[in-house]
Amino acid sequence: MAVDIEAVSGRRDLKAFIDLPYRLHANHPQWVPPLRLERWLFLSRRMNAFFSHGEAQYLLARRGGRVVGRASAQINHAFNDAQQKRWGWFGFFELEDDQEVAEALLDAAAAWLRGRGMERMVGPADFTMNDESGVLIEGYEEQPIIRQPWQPPYYQELLERAGMAKAMDLLMWNLEVSDRSRVLPVIFELAEKVESEHGIRVRAMRRLQLRKDLDAFAEIYNSAWAKNWDFVPYSKKDLDALAQELQLVFDKHWAFIAERKDSGEVVAIAMSFPDINQVLMKMKGRLLPLGWWYFLRKGTITTRVRVGWLGVRPEYQHTGVAAKLYVEHFNAAAVRPQSGGEMGWILETNTAMNRGMEAMGGRVVKRYRVYERVLSDATADPGSG
């Protein structure tokens, strides 16, 4: 039977879009089922801050009336404005092991983007690179942690047979932050000098002023990450939404701000988060009947963290403040249930950060790949909407 690609229309189609990965991955022990309610909210054009500066089309692939794949096509206008590019993105890529379905979905996404003047299609990303992004190509046996996707090996095979080219690899580094013996001594030496020689102190972020602290985070992010391949600045609406999301996983022991003692100027930040995926595995995608109980006990269930952001203003990168933030993670591990975790993702081209992870005794445990297609090579599909 032929593959039909249709734009999601109405609640019934959106339910099918959300439900597909639960069916595809139900028998894979590594896959973590997201909370279904969260997926509805995340895909809502009214609730997700992405739609204040972006647009998207959701696509379903059917064969004989049966849903066999899904994808999104989206344009992040904030990204294009910041980067002076005309890129479109695809995401939410889930499908059966079927080459025809993969090619039909990618062609439909490419046609939608090309029809809106985009010159390149990049992805997957749901909706941005700060959400779940990339296709897993190493580390299938590992359980993903917070905001990491998991896919079986055939996803990579289908994308590459469909002619998608590698754009960038994203690395996840394992760190056992309770084991100081694996860290190069120079890290601790640099950390000890940060306050006495450079007048920089580190404090914990606070839940009650999290939104205010996120303004400081945005200053660092928009400075330290500005030259990154995937950079897009955080807007006020993005920060408002991020503050709401982080309230669910925030732990003051794992979030730090480095400031100048004389002026209070923020020079660096680090935000790590207990791995809520360990809780979601027990919740099985639902709050009821017992999912809420596991969520309330998340502080005792989570044993890992994800170091999501660690950035230093370029003019302070010589001070050793990054080393000080690394050491703060070791101090947190001494008093919290979380004894280790993963750092990243880190772009494969970010030599300084990857060397820093080596100095911390880390090792790469997962590799995600982002793909691209020049849209002049795309074939329009009449079912793309």
C-alpha positions, 0 to 999 in steps of 0.5 A: 500500500502507498504511504500517505502523508497528511498534516495533523488536523484536529484533536484526533490526529494530534492524539495519534501523533502523540501516541505513536512512540508509545507503541513503537518503543513499548518493548524497549527497556531504554526508552523513557515514556514522556508524560502524556499531558506534558506532550499535549502542552508542549505541542500546543501552539498556544502554550509553547513559547516557541510559537512566539517566534516560530511556526510548525506543521505536524505530519502523519504518515499512514499506510492503509489508514494505519499510522506508521510515522510522524514528523514535524517541519518548523521554522525558528525565526529567532534562530534565522534572525540571529544567524542570518540564515534561512534554515528550516528544521524537522523534528518529532521524527518517529516511524516504523522500520520502513524506508518508504515512510522515512523518505515520504516524511522527509520529502513532505517536511522539506516541501513545506519548508521550501514553500516558505523560502527555506534553503536548508532542512536540519534536524531532528530537533523538537522544536529547538536544539535546546529541546530533545535533538539529534538521532542516537548513533552511539549508546543505545544500551544506555537509558537517556536522561532528562531531555535526551531522545532514544531511538533504535539503530534503524533510525540512523540507517533510514535517514542516511539511506534517504540521503540526509547528510551529517551536519553535527554530532552532539556528545554526552560525557559521563561524569562520576562527580563523587570520584575526585580521584579521576580529576586532574589536580590542576582543576582544584588548584585553579578553583582555589584561586578564583576568589582570592586572585580574581575576586569571583565568588560562587553562590547557589541559585534560589528557587524563589528568585529563579526567574530573576536568576534566569535573566542573569543566565540569559546574559551569560548564554547570549554571550558565551554561546553566541558563536556556537553553530546552533546558537539562538538567543533566549527571549523574555517569553522563552525565559518565562517558559523555562522558569516554569519548566525548571520549577519541576526539577530545580535543586539549589544544590545543582545550580550556581551563579558566579559573580564579581564580589565588587560589583555583583556582575554575573560572569558564569553560570552552571545549571544541572538537573536531577534526572527526572527520567528515572521518575518518568520510567516509573510513571509510565507516561501517566499521573494516574493512578500512581504516577503522582506518588512517584513524582512527589518522591522524585528527590529520593528516586533520582540518582543522576544529574544532567549538567545542562548549561555551564558557561563563562563570559569570554572575558573571564574564561582565563580566571579558572571560574569554570574549574570552580563550577566543576568543583561545586558539582563535586561538593554537591555530590557529597551531600545529595543522592545524585553521585554522577551524571552526564554533561552535555550535549557538547558540540563535537567541534567545541574543543575547549569543553571536550578537553575540560571533560577529559580533565574531569575524568569523563568519557563519551557515553552517547553520541547524537547526530544532527542531519541536513539536506539542501532543500533544492534537492527535496521533492515536493509531496502533494500531501505535505499540506 
